[in-house]
Amino acid sequence: MAEPTLNYVDCPDTGTGHRMAYWQWGDAKAEHTVVCVHGLTRQGRDFDTLARSLVARSPHPLQVVCPDVAGRGESDRLTDPQAYAVPTYVSDLLALLAQLRPATLDWVGTSMGGLIGIAVCSLAESIGLSVRRLVLNDVGPVIEWESLQRIGGYVGKAMEFESLEHAAEALWEISQSFGPHTPAQWLELTRPMLRPAQSGKVRLHYDPAIAASLSGLTQEASAQGEAMLWRMYDAIVAPTLLLRGAESDLLSPETAQQMCARGPRARLVEFPGVGHAPTLIAPEQLEAVVSFLLG
């Protein structure tokens, strides 16, 4: 299958505005659009395997759109580090949806991408957006504090590597919770994470300033955010699939069970031997999402 096309959308902000990049697979004129949004330090090419499978298996024309959230991948960096936060990302994704104008929308969100999805889908009816199905990948309204501290321990640190292979090895050290991957799979996940550095080495693709939203976060502020996220989650009406790594330290079993009992009453699928977060590459993970969206 051909590679995706790289496109951009102009997004407003408090400064001069910025451009968000997105990768488009399939038929750009299709009425059915699947938007896939990545986690905190990742980028849109994380969904290559899922996008290829969806386009290949869909019985009708389909496009899959995978943005690089601001400050990541091919998107612009923000002038204000404090703007690296969910409200900005929601505004940017709404600008993208206004440009795409999908007749029918499915949303797949991993971690941070799921939080953005909860906010967007909670607004759907009020903004005339038709959300058909929602996939939340290892995330919910309650994010465990210990997980936030773990993530804060490595996000934003400037790292350079001698080569793709050295980068893959170093990134695996902080990503083993993703679960088993073959060396080839991990290299393919790592490749889009790198950019040339001035030193002649390679560096991570994202703006280190994305860590700003974590550095000043307190448990009290986190708890206040949870209450707002629960209200948003309860407003969602689209059928929802909740994926959880059985060893996840970010989405607890208790939160997952609450998500099955309230709001859209998500259907829960857990993957043994996986923590935060499933990469949707393993056959059982891929099948869970594809069958839900195309079934």
N, C-alpha and C positions, 0 to 999 in steps of 0.2 A: 504494500500500500504506500502511496505517496506520503511524503512528509507534510506536516501541517504548514499552513501559511501564517505569517506573523503580521498582525494588524495592531492598530492603536485606537484609543479613544481619548478625547480631551476631557479632563476632569477638573472641576472647580476646586479651589481651596482658598485659604485666607491670604495667600501670596499672589503669585502670577499664574497659578494653575500648573498642572502637570499632565503628562501623558501616561496612561496605563497601557502596557502591551498585553495582547492576548493571542493565543495560538488557536487557530480554527481548523477543525477537521471536518470532512464530509461535505455535505451540500449546503452552501451558504444561503441558499434560497429556501431551505426546508422550513416548514412551519413548526416542526418539533425541534427544540434546542435543549441540549444538556449542558449546563454550566458546571464545571468542576473547579473548586477553589482549594488551594493547598494550605499547608500549615505554616507556622510562624517563620521558620528559616528556609522554607522550601520555595519552589517555583512551579510554573504551570506544566513543565515537561514531565513532572512526576506522574501525570495521568496518561502518558503515551500508550501504555498497554491497554488500559481501560478504554481509551478513545478508539483505538484500532478495533477492539472487540465490538464495541457498540455500533460503530459504523458498518462493520462487516456483517453483523448479525441482525441489524434492524430490518424489518420487512417493509419499511417505508422510508422515504428520504429523511435524513437526520443530519444535524450538525452538532458537533461537540466543541465547546469553547472553554479554553483553559487559560485564565488570566495569570499574569505575573503581578501579584499585588504590589502596590507602590513600594519602592525601595528595594525590590527584588528583581532578579532576572533582567529583562530588557526594558523594564519600566523606569520612569524617572525617579530620582531620589527627591525627598521632600526637604524644603529649606528649614522647616521647623521640626526638630526631632520629636517634640511632644505630639505632633500630628500623626505619628505612627501609632494609631489606635483604632479600635473597631468602628467608631463613628465615621472616621475618614474613609475606611475601607468600604463601609456600607454605602456611603455617598458615591464612591467611585464605581461600585458594582451597579448601583442604580443608574449611573450615567452610561455604563456599558449596556444595560438592558434597554435603556431608551434608544441607544444606537442600533441594537440588534432587533428590537421590536418583535420578540418571539410570540407566535400565536399560542404555543404551549411550551411551558418551561419545566424541566426537571433540574434539581440542584443536588450536587454531590459535594460535600464539604468535609475535609479532613481537619480535625483539630480547630485551628483558628478559622479555617474556611467554613467549618460547621457553625461556629459562633456568628460569623457574618450571615450565613444562611438562615439561622434562627431569626435574626433581626429582619432580613429581607422578606422571608416568608410570613412573618407576623404582620407585615405591612401590606401583603399582597392584595387583599380585598379592597383596602382603602385607596390603593393606587391603580386599581384596575389591572392587576397582574394575575395571570392564570398560572398557578403553580400546580402541576399535576402530581409530582412525587418528589419526596425529599429523602436524601440519604445523609445521615450524620455519622461520620467515621470517628469513633472513639472520642466523643466530646458531648458535653451536656451543660445545663445551666450551672452545675457545681463543678468547679475545677479544684482538685485537691491541692492544698497549700504546699505540701511536700513536693509535688510535681512542678509547681511554679518555681520553687527554689532550685530544683535540679536543672530546669531549663535555663533559669537565670545565671547558672554557674558557667555556661558556655556561650550563650548568645551575646553577640557584639564583640567578641574577642577577635582581634585582627590575626588571621592565620594565613600563612603562605606555605606552599608545598613545592617540592622539586618537580613533581610530575603528577599525572592523573592517577597513577598507581599508588604513589605516596599519599595523595589526597584521599583516595578510597580507603586505604588502610587507616588513616587518622580519623576519618569520619565514621568508620565502622565502630571505632572505640566508643563513640558517644551515641551510636544508633543501633546497638544490638537489640534493643527492645523492639525494633521493627520486625524481628523474627527471622527465621532462616531464609537466606537468599544464596543463589549460586554466585560464584565470583563474576560471571558474565553479567548477571542481573544487577549486581551491586555496582559494577563499573558503569553500566548504562544509566543507573540512577545518579551516579556521581558526576558523570560528564557534564550535564547541564548546570551543575552546581558551581562550576569553575569559570573564571575569567583570567585573561593574561594580566600579570602584575608588572609594574614598571621595572622591577628587579630582574625580570626574565623568568620568574617562577610563575605559579598560578595561585590565585586567591579565591576566596568564596565570593559568590555572586551578589551578595546583599550588602546594603548600607549598614555598617555596625551600629548606627544610631537607632535601628529598630529596637534595640534593647532599652531605650529610654522609658518606654511604657511599663517595663518591668522593674526598673531600678528603684522607683519610688513607691511601688505598690505595697500596701499594708494588708494584714489579714482583715481589718475592719472594712477597708475599701473593697476588698475582694468579696466579702459577705454582702455588702450593699449591691454590688454588681450581680450577685447570684439572684437576689430578689427580683431585680429588673429582668434578668434572663428568664426566670421562671414565668413571669407575666407574659413575656414574648412567646415562650414555648407554648403556653396554654392557649395562645391566640391562633396557633397554627391549625389549619384544617386539612392540609394535604396528607395523604397516606405517607407514613414515615417509616423508614428502615433505619434501625440503630445498630451499628457495628461496634463491637468491643473486643479489644485484645484481652484475653482472659487474665493476663498478668499486668494489665494497664495500671499505672499509678496516677493517671490523670482522671479517668472516668471510673468511679467506684461502682461495685455491684449494687450498692444501695441507690445511688443516683440513677443507674440504668433501670432498676426496677420501678422507681418513681416515674420515669419517663414512659414506661409501658402502661402505667396506670392513670396518667393524666394527660391533658392536652390532646395531641393527635393519637395517643396510645400507640407508641411506636412498637414495631415488631423487632425483637432483639435477636441478633445472631452473634455468637461469641466464637473466637478462634483460639484454640489452645496453643500454648507455646509462643504466644505473641503478646507484647506489651503495647506501649504507645509509640506508634500507631500502625495498624495494618497498612501496607503499601498498595494493596489491591492488585498485586501481581501474581501471588500464589493462586493456583486454579480454583480452590474453594472460595477464596475471597473475591476473585473476579466473577465467578459464577453467581455468587450471592447478589452482587450489584447488577450485573447484566440481566439476570432473570427477573429481578424486581422492576427494573426500568423498562424492559421490553416485554415482560410477561402480560 
